[in-house]
Amino acid sequence: MRPGSRGEVALCAVLVLVALGWIVGGLRTDAGELHAAPVVLVGPDVVTAPLVKQVNAVPGRPFAAGGVEDRSEAESLLESGDVVAALHLDLSGTRDELRIAAAHRPGLARAIHAEAARIEKTRGRSVALAESDERVEERSWGLVTFGAAVAGFLLVCVVSLVWGPLARTLPRLVARLTALATLTVGAGVWGWFLAVPAPAGEQMLIASILAATVLAAGALTFACEVIGGLPGLSFAAAVIVAGPVPLLVAGDRLLLADTWAIGSRWTIAGAAESLLWAVETRTGIAQPVVTIVGSALLGLVVLVASRWLVRGLVAPESAPVSMSGWRRTLGVVLVSATCLTVLVTAVTSALHAGTVPRPLASLASTTQCVPSGPVEDVDDLNRITRLRAEPALQGGDVGVSTTLGDGRSIWMFGDTLRDEELPGAGFVRNSMLLVEPDCLRVVLPESGGAIIPDREDGVGYWPMSVTSLDKPGYTLVVVAAQRVRTISKDVFGFEALGPAIAQFVVPDGGVPQLIAVTDIGADDADTRRPMWGAAAALSGKWLYLYGTAREPEPELGTGFSLHLARVEPDHVAEPDRWMYWDGTGWGRRAGAATELIPAADGVSQTLSVFERDGRWYAFSKSGEFLGDDLVFWTSSSPTGPFRAQPPVGTLPSGVARGELRYMPLAHPDILEEPGSVIVSYSRNSTDLGAVLRDPLLYRPKFIRVDLPGR
C-alpha cells in the first residue's frame, strides 16, 4: 500500500480502536479492586483455618489467603515475595496488625489496607498498618517506566517526521542508531539522579533499567515502522503506549482483572516497572528481563537489516516517499490517537473512581447491660429469668452454658422471641446471653437477627451444646447446633437436617465475635444418622461430641440412642479429623459408632454429658419428650458403658394442659456444690398467642438435683 493511502489509514484506525478498547476494558473490569492478592493470616490454626476459607470466599476474591501460626514464617513469606501482606491477629483485643511487603506499590498497599479493613469490620474488628509500613516512600515507578517507554516511541516518531519512515541509506541508519543511543544514555543519567540517595549499586540498577526501557521501546518501534510503515507505528503505539495504561492507572497488576494483569506484564513499561520494584527483593526478574532484552534485540536486528528489508519488502529506491504527505498523515494519526487515548483514559478513570465496593454482610456483635443483681443460688437464677428489661430476649428455650476464661459465662438459647420494635422482631433461631457479675448482656449481631445467622435458603441453627477453650488473652467458644428447616406452622412443624459447628472468639472482657459456621455433612432428615454435638464435653486433649439417633417412626415412649465421636478442639470444624468409638477403639468411620445408651428408655434428642470427680454423667429425660423421669446415666469413662440410675425427679411434659416442659440440661460449672448439680428445663405453651402476651411462659426454670451415689 502507498504510504498515507486509505487502506493504511483505515488499518491505523482499527489499531487505535483496539488500543482504546484495551484501555476501556482494563479500567472498567474491576480495575482498582484487588484480584487474588496473596496474603497470609497469622494466628492459631483453629482461628485462621475457618477465616482463610471465608476470606477466599469473599465476592470477587480480593485475596488468595493462607494461614500460618508462626510470625517468623510470615516474615519470611513477605521477604521472599510469596505474599504481599501478612495480617497478624490479636485475639486478646479487636485490633489486628497489617504488614505489607517492603517492595510494594503504594496503590496496592492502600487497596490491601482498605479491603482488609472492610472485611475486618464485618467481625467488629479493625486493622492498623505496622508502624514501619506507615512511612513507606511512595515512588511512582509505573509513571517513570511509562515515561521512558513513551520517550522511546516518540523518538522514532520525531525521526520519522524529520527524515522519513525508512533508513534508505547507510547515513540515515547511523543517524537513527545515534539518536536512539543518545536518548538511551540520557534515560540512564535521568535514572541515576532519580535514584538519589539510594546506594550506588541500586542507582546503577535503576539507571540501567530505564536506559534499557528506552532502548527496547525505541528499537521495537523502529522495527514496526520498517515492517509495517504507518500501520506498524500504530501497532507499536498500541503495544508500547496503550498496553500499560490500565496498569499505570490501576497502580498494580493485582488491581486488574486477569486478562489485563497478564497482558500488562508483557509490555515494556510493565516489565520495567516490575524490575524496578524487584530491586529490593531480587525475585521475579526472569520474565521482565526476557521482555525488555528480547524487544531490544528484535528491534535492533530489524533496524540494522532495514536497508535490505526496505529493498525486499517495502519500496524500491525508485519510488521515494512523499515527505509532506507522510508527515501530514503521521501527524494527524498521532495527534488524533493521543487525544482520544487521553480523553478515554480520563473519563473511564473518573467513572471508575466513583464506584463503591459491594458491602459485606456483618457478623459484628454488640451488647447492652441489664442489671441482674448477685446470683448466689437457684432462687437467684429463677429470679433473673423473670426479668423483663431485655427486649432482645423476651423468651427462648434450650439454654446451654459454658464458663469463659475471664470468669464470665455464655448461654445459648434456641428459638428466641424478640420485641416487635427490634430489627430481628419475632422469633429468631438462636441467641446468646453473656452473664457478668450483676449484669446480663444479650449479644446482638449487627443485623439484629440470630447470633448464628440462617443460611440463605432459610435453614437455621438450634444450639445443642457449648464448650469453651481458654487461650492466652481470649476464649474460643464452640457451639454445636442442629440445622433445622420449617415444614409447617405447627409447633412441631420442623425437621432436623444435621449438625453444625459455630466458633466464636471472645477476647477477655470483650464481646463474642462469630468467626465460622461449618455444616457437618449434607442435609439429611434421617434421624438414624447421629446428631453429633447433642452433648459435648472437653477432657484432656479431646473434645467429646455425643450424638443421638433413633428410628424414623419409633414406638411410643422410645428415646434416642447415644453415640460418641472425638476430635482435637482446634480441629472441631474439620469432620475428616473426627474419630468415632466403635465399642473397642476409635476409627474414622461414622457408621461404625456403637450405642453407649440404647434408644429403648433412651435419652432426649439434646442432653448433657459431663465429668465430676473422675465419674462421667449423662443427664436427660428418659423416653424423650413423652417421658417423665429425670435420669442420670453414669460411667467411669467418656466411652461408657453408661448405666441408668434411679430417677432423681420427674418432669411431665404437660401436653394435655398446653404447658410444655422439656429438654432438661445440666450446668456443672454454675454454682458448683459437691454431690449436686444445677439443671434447667425449657418451658413453652401450645398457645402461641399466650406466649406473645406473656413471654415469661417461654423461659427456662432451674432446680438443683443430687448426683447419684457411686
Beta strands, then each sheet from edge to edge (+ up, - down):
strand 1: 37-42
strand 2: 63-68
strand 3: 85-88
strand 4: 95-100
strand 5: 126-129
strand 6: 365-366
strand 7: 369-371
strand 8: 398-403
strand 9: 409-413
strand 10: 416-418
strand 11: 426-428
strand 12: 431-436
strand 13: 439-445
strand 14: 460-471
strand 15: 474-486
strand 16: 494-507
strand 17: 513-519
strand 18: 531-539
strand 19: 542-549
strand 20: 561-567
strand 21: 579-581
strand 22: 586-587
strand 23: 608-612
strand 24: 615-621
strand 25: 629-635
strand 26: 643-644
strand 27: 649-650
strand 28: 659-667
strand 29: 676-685
strand 30: 701-706
sheet 1: 2+ 1+ 3+ 4- 5-
sheet 2: 6+ 13- 7+
sheet 3: 6+ 13- 12+ 9- 8+
sheet 4: 10+ 11-
sheet 5: 14+ 15- 16+ 17-
sheet 6: 18+ 19- 20+ 21- 22+
sheet 7: 23+ 24- 25+ 26-
sheet 8: 23+ 24- 25+ 27-
sheet 9: 28+ 29- 30+
end
